[in-house]
Amino acid sequence: MSRVGYGAAQLDRLRDRRGEAVALLRRAVELGVNHVDTAEFYGFGFANAVIREALRREDSVLVVTKVGADPNPGGRLPLRIAQRPEQLRASVEDNLRSLGVDRLPVVNLRRLDSGPGLRPEGDQVVDLDDQLGVMTALRDEGKIGAIGLSSVTLDGLRRALPAGIVCVQNAYSLVSRADEDMLRLCAAEGIAWVPFFPLGGAFPGLPKVTEEPAVHAVAESLGVTPSQVGLAWLLHHAPNVLLIPGTADPAHLEANMAVGELTFDDATRAALNAVESRSNEVPIG
C-alpha cells in the first residue's frame, strides 16, 4: 500500500469540468496512488461517479468510503447526520450503486464523537454496538470487505476492536495531536491511521500547520512548501500513517505525492515535534 493516497472530497470543485476530474484521478494513479478515500456525500455523488469512470480494475486501487452522514442538497450544510443502523445500511447501498460495484473494500463508520464537526442529537445518538452490529452484518453478507472508524474516541476504538477494525480516520495534524494514545494503540494493533485535516485549519478557529514559524523554517531549508512539511511530518511520525490529501489541481497533486520522498534529520524532527499541540474540538453547525 502506498503511504500517500488521494482524498476525493475536492473533486466537486471540478463539477463543471468532469473531464478534468477524471484526468486528475488518472494522473493520481500514474503517480502511484493505490488508495482513494470517498463518500456518497462528496459532491452529492459526483466524487463517486468520477471514481467509477476513472478507475479501472487493472489499476488495483483500494476505494475506501464512509457512512454516518448522507448528502443534504439544498441544506445549510452539504451533509446530514445518518447514524441509525438502517441509515448506515442504506448509505452502504447508495455507495455500492454510485460506485458501480457489488462490494465496498473498506467502509469507515463515522461516529462524530470527536474532532471538529457536527455532533449527533436525538435519535441520531446511537450506541456503537448497534452500529457495529449492522456493519459486521454487511461484512458477513459480502457487501463490505472491512470496517474502519472515523471521528472516534479512544474508548470507542477499544470497544470496537473485537469487530476487526482495519483503519481509523480522525482529525489529526502536527498542530492537533490529542490522539497520540489512540495512534499508539492503532500501531500496536496493526490498524492504519489515516488523518483527515492533516494540515489543520479546515474550519475557522482551528490551528493551521502552515502558519507555524517552525514549519516555515523547515520548508525554507529544504526548498519545499509548508504544506509538504506538514504532510511529511505525519509520515515520519508513525509507521502506520497513511495520507489522503485532496486537491483539484494537478500541480498540487504532484506536490502532495512528492512528500513521500522528503527526509528529516534529527534536529528537524525535534524542531517540528516541539510545535504546540492545540485542541481541534470546534463544533460546526
Disulfide bonds with the S-S distance in Angstrom:
none
